[in-house]
Amino acid sequence: MEEIFRQLRPHKIPAEIVQQVKSLIKEGKLQPGQKLPPERALSDMLGVGRSSLREAVNILETLGFVETKTRKGIFVRSVSSASMPDPMRQILEEDNRTLYQLYELRKDIELASVFRAARLRTPADMEEILKSLVRMEGDAKAARLVLNADQDFHLAIARATQNFFRVHILKNIFDLAEDHMGLIVEKLIEEKAGVFAVLDQHERIYKAVQNQDPESARILMDDHLTWVEEKWRTFGSKAPPPSA
């Protein structure tokens, strides 16, 4: 990570740190949920004092770009997380039927994203998508299904659209629905066959994006998300169907 940070000029150091971190987030070099280097290492990379770095981190936290977790470190936040999660999470808790509205939004974003990704993806994009897929393959062989690897696969596809906002909005949706999606993961692991079904669906999507076949990629993503929604309705949520 050291190579993405540049050393700063002596004047207005905290402001320059803030601007550099904001630029790295916008360029996708720092991703939502990514942990920044430890304070000492980061101050060395930037060539600044630790007091200036702390001041900059405080500004970034106030602006909603990063958050400090006790004993864990500094993490990049979703650009929308400063204003969206708390009120929206409360709405989801008060009325579970809104989960389906959230999932509908996710489908709209992902179907458009995978279509665009299949047209615009670069070799570097494919490497990132493949990394997540390889992790999923390892989990499946161990009879596991880890939500992070699955989400990283979908976020890698969103990044391949070369659209900064798609990634951050999708990450925010994942954060909001994480508890509910965790229930589905637990049930799929119990089914065992469900773990390999998920892997197969992701492998097909990967191949369509790799082959730059936008329409097939969109259809396969639609099939996958519809399958997940059906599982959700079966055992992943206590909410009644949207028509109820």
Secondary structure, DSSP 8 states (H G I E B T S, - for coil): -GGG-----STTHHHHHHHHHHHHHHTTSS-TT-B---HHHHHHHHT--HHHHHHHHHHHHHHTSEEEETTTEEEE--TTTTTSHHHHHHHHHH-TTHHHHHHHHHHHHHHHHHHHHHHH--HHHHHHHHHHHHHHHHHHHTT---HHHHHHHHHHHHHTTT-HHHHHHHHHHHHHHHHHHHHHHHHHHHHSHHHHHHHHHHHHHHHHHHTT-HHHHHHHHHHHHHHHHHHIIIII--S--TT-
